[in-house]
C-alpha cells in the first residue's frame, strides 16, 4: 500500500537514508529535509498523506511547534514522530502537538512503515512497549534512561571515532586515507571495524545511527574542541 509522504529529520543524512529505504519499499517520497525554518512550509506545501518528523530532543521546549503548525494548517496530514526513547514529557508533547504516532528511531523499517499506514488510516501509531516504557519512567523517575550514544562512543577507539565522523561527512575511503595520513587499505580496515562495532551493514547506516543517537554531537559539538576528534592541529604531526 503506497503512502505519499515527506521525511524531515534533525540530520539530513538520516532523512535521505530513510527516504531512500521507503522508496525502495514502494512509497512515494515527495521530499526529504532537515527541519530548518522552512521545513513546516515544505510539508504544508507538499500536502503529503503522512509526514515523518524526526527529532533528537523530543523533550525540548518548542520541539513540536512545527508539528502543531502543520496540523493547524493541514489537519489532514498525519504526522508520525521518530525519536529516541522518549521521556513521558516528550511523548506527551508529541501527541499534544497533534502527532498521530511516535516510533523509536532505532526501530526496523517495517515498524516505521506500519506506523505510517496506521497513522494514515486515522489510528494512533504507538507500540504498547513504548507506552509501557514511558509509564515505567513516570513510576520510577530516578531510573536513568539508556544512553545508546554513550555506549557506542565507548565501543570505538579515538581513531575509529575520527573515521566515523569523516564517513558521516561523506568522505570515501580514499578521502579518509588522505585526511588521516594513512594507507587506503588501513582506512578500509578502520571503516569495516566501525561498521562491525555499530552493528550496521553500510556507511550510510553507520552515519545515520551515529547522528540519531547523538554520537556525532558528542564528538563535534560544543565542548569537544571543534573539528574532528584526534585531528592534528596547526604545527602538529
C-alpha positions in Angstrom: 0.0 0.0 0.0 1.8 3.1 -1.2 1.9 6.1 1.1 2.7 9.7 -0.1 5.0 11.2 2.5 7.6 13.8 3.4 10.5 12.9 5.6 12.0 15.5 8.0 14.9 14.8 10.4 17.4 16.8 12.5 20.1 15.2 10.4 19.6 15.5 6.6 21.7 12.3 6.1 19.2 10.3 8.1 16.3 11.9 6.4 17.7 11.0 3.0 18.6 7.4 4.1 15.1 6.8 5.4 13.5 8.3 2.3 15.6 6.0 0.1 14.6 3.0 2.1 10.9 3.8 1.9 11.1 4.5 -1.9 12.6 1.0 -2.3 9.6 -0.3 -0.5 7.2 1.3 -3.0 6.3 4.5 -1.2 6.2 7.9 -2.8 8.5 10.3 -1.0 7.7 13.8 -2.0 10.7 15.4 -0.2 13.4 14.7 2.5 14.7 17.6 4.5 16.3 18.8 7.8 13.9 20.8 10.0 15.3 24.3 9.2 13.0 27.3 9.2 11.2 26.2 6.0 10.6 22.5 6.9 7.0 23.1 8.1 6.4 25.2 5.0 7.7 22.4 2.8 5.3 19.9 4.4 2.4 22.2 4.2 3.1 22.9 0.5 3.6 19.3 -0.5 0.5 18.1 1.4 1.6 14.5 1.9 -0.6 11.9 3.5 2.0 11.3 6.2 4.9 13.4 7.5 7.7 11.5 9.3 9.2 14.1 11.7 12.5 13.1 13.3 13.9 14.8 16.3 16.7 14.0 18.7 15.3 16.1 21.5 11.6 15.5 22.0 11.5 16.9 25.5 13.0 20.3 24.5 10.7 23.3 24.7 9.1 24.2 21.3 10.4 20.9 19.8 7.0 20.3 18.2 5.8 23.8 17.3 6.3 23.0 13.6 4.2 19.9 14.0 1.4 21.9 15.7 1.5 24.4 12.8 1.3 21.6 10.2 -1.8 20.2 12.0 -3.4 23.7 12.2 -2.9 24.4 8.5 -3.2 20.9 7.1 -5.1 18.8 9.6 -5.4 16.0 7.0 -1.7 15.3 7.2 -0.9 12.6 9.7 2.4 13.3 11.5 4.5 10.4 12.9 7.3 11.5 15.2 10.6 9.5 15.0 12.7 10.0 18.1 14.8 8.4 20.9 13.3 6.5 23.8 11.0 9.3 25.0 10.5 10.7 28.4 6.9 10.9 29.5 7.1 14.7 28.7 8.5 14.1 25.3 5.8 11.6 24.2 3.1 13.7 25.7 4.4 16.8 23.9 4.3 15.0 20.6 0.7 14.0 20.9 -0.3 17.3 22.4 1.1 19.0 19.2 -1.2 16.8 17.1 1.1 13.9 16.2 -0.7 10.7 15.2 2.2 8.4 16.3 5.6 8.1 17.9 8.1 5.5 16.7 11.6 5.0 18.1 14.3 6.0 15.6 16.1 2.7 16.1 13.1 0.5 15.1 13.3 -1.6 11.9 12.0 -0.1 8.7 8.9 -2.4 8.9 7.9 -0.7 12.2 8.2 2.7 10.7 6.1 1.6 7.7 3.4 0.1 10.0 3.3 3.4 11.9 2.8 5.3 8.6 0.0 3.1 7.4 -1.8 3.2 10.8 -1.5 7.0 11.0 -2.8 7.5 7.5 -5.8 5.3 8.5 -6.5 7.7 11.4 -5.2 5.3 14.1 -2.8 6.0 16.9 0.6 4.7 15.9 2.5 3.9 19.1 3.6 0.5 20.4 2.4 -0.8 23.8 6.1 -1.4 24.7 6.8 2.3 24.1 3.9 3.4 26.3 4.9 0.9 29.0 8.4 2.3 29.0 7.2 5.9 29.3 4.8 4.9 32.1 7.6 3.0 33.9 9.7 6.1 33.9 6.8 8.1 35.4 6.6 5.5 38.2 10.4 5.3 38.6 11.7 8.8 37.9 15.1 8.1 39.4 15.9 5.5 36.8 18.4 6.8 34.2 17.4 6.4 30.6 19.5 4.2 28.3 22.2 6.3 26.6 22.9 4.4 23.4 25.2 7.2 22.1 27.5 6.9 25.2 27.6 3.1 24.8 28.6 3.4 21.1 31.2 6.0 21.9 32.8 3.8 24.5 33.0 0.9 21.9 35.0 2.9 19.4 38.7 3.9 19.6 39.6 7.6 19.0 40.9 6.6 15.6 37.6 4.8 14.8 35.6 7.8 16.0 37.5 10.1 13.6 36.8 7.6 10.8 33.1 7.6 11.7 33.0 11.4 11.6 34.6 11.5 8.2 32.3 8.9 6.9 29.3 10.9 8.2 30.6 13.9 6.3 30.5 11.9 3.1 34.2 11.1 2.6 35.0 7.9 0.7 37.9 5.5 1.6 40.5 7.5 -0.4 39.5 10.8 1.2 39.6 9.2 4.7 43.0 7.8 4.0 44.4 11.2 2.7 42.8 13.2 5.5 44.2 10.9 8.2 47.5 10.3 6.6 47.1 6.5 6.3 47.1 3.9 3.6 43.8 3.2 1.8 43.9 -0.4 3.0 44.2 0.8 6.6 41.3 3.3 6.1 39.2 0.5 4.7 40.0 -1.7 7.7 39.0 1.1 10.1 35.7 1.6 8.3 34.9 -2.1 8.5 35.7 -2.2 12.2 33.4 0.7 12.8 30.6 -1.0 10.9 31.0 -4.2 12.9 31.1 -2.4 16.2 28.0 -0.4 15.4 26.2 -3.5 14.1 25.3 -2.0 10.7 25.9 -3.1 7.2 26.8 0.1 5.3 28.5 3.5 5.7 25.1 5.2 5.3 23.6 3.2 8.2 26.6 3.9 10.4 26.4 7.6 9.8 22.6 7.6 10.3 22.9 5.7 13.6 25.6 7.9 14.9 23.6 11.0 14.1 20.4 9.7 15.6 22.0 8.6 18.9 23.7 12.0 19.3 27.2 10.4 19.0 28.3 13.0 16.3 27.1 15.8 18.5 29.3 14.5 21.4 32.5 14.4 19.4 32.0 17.5 17.1 29.6 19.8 19.1 30.3 22.5 21.7 32.8 21.5 24.3 34.6 19.0 22.0 37.2 21.5 20.9 35.7 21.7 17.4 36.6 19.8 14.3 37.3 16.1 14.1 38.4 14.1 17.2 42.1 13.3 17.1 42.7 15.6 14.1 46.2 17.2 14.3 46.1 21.0 14.8 48.5 23.5 13.2 52.1 22.6 13.7 51.4 19.1 14.9 52.3 15.9 13.1 
